[in-house]
Amino acid sequence: MSDAAPAPAGAPPKKGNKLILAVVCLVFTGAGAAFPLVVNLNPKPKAEAEAPKEGAKTAIVPFGEVKVNLSDERLQRYLMVKIAVLVDAEAEKEVLDLVTKKKAAIKSAMIAHLAGKGTKDVGGTAGVARTQRELLERLDEVLFPDGKSKAKSVLFEEYVVQ
């Protein structure tokens, strides 16, 4: 039997108990930190898992300039963008051919879309990013009406609001 008498109520725990408690806390903390590394709680869908790796080769297909008057009430303002299209390298020839054949239709769709914008809509970092996304949508509507886009993004070589 143990010679040690139980500690009176309210007395601080012995050093041995503190050490055991610290070790137990460290073990559980370590296990909790390692858990997400070991167990994938958010598995990717199969289609996403088979997507091309980030190192996939890309190509840039030049498009050209688009100029449009903006719809500001008091001032005559315009937006001029010089556009290129980022595509997977294996789709470069196909997209280049489509852009060449349908350039007028793409440009018309972009101008029609941008003509309703004001300087506040196209200015600043958020406006530029939004304009990129919206022009990609217009491009996809014309080039890939089936929804199977080969374009990754619209790139701006120049972006002037005046």
Stockholm file with secondary structure:
# STOCKHOLM 1.0

chainA/1-162         MSDAAPAPAGAPPKKGNKLILAVVCLVFTGAGAAFPLVVNLNPKPKAEAEAPKEGAKTAIVPFGEVKVNLSDERLQRYLMVKIAVLVDAEAEKEVLDLVTKKKAAIKSAMIAHLAGKGTKDVGGTAGVARTQRELLERLDEVLFPDGKSKAKSVLFEEYVVQ
#=GR chainA/1-162 SS CCCCCCCCTTCCCCHHHHHHHHHHHHHHHHHHHHHHHHSCSSCCCHHHHTSCCTTCCEEEEEEEEEEEECCCSSSCCEEEEEEEEEEEGGGHHHHHHHHHHTHHHHHHHHHHHHTTCCHHHHCHHHHHHHHHHHHHHHHHHHHCTTSCCCEEEEEEEEEEEC
#=GC SS_cons         CCCCCCCCTTCCCCHHHHHHHHHHHHHHHHHHHHHHHHSCSSCCCHHHHTSCCTTCCEEEEEEEEEEEECCCSSSCCEEEEEEEEEEEGGGHHHHHHHHHHTHHHHHHHHHHHHTTCCHHHHCHHHHHHHHHHHHHHHHHHHHCTTSCCCEEEEEEEEEEEC
//
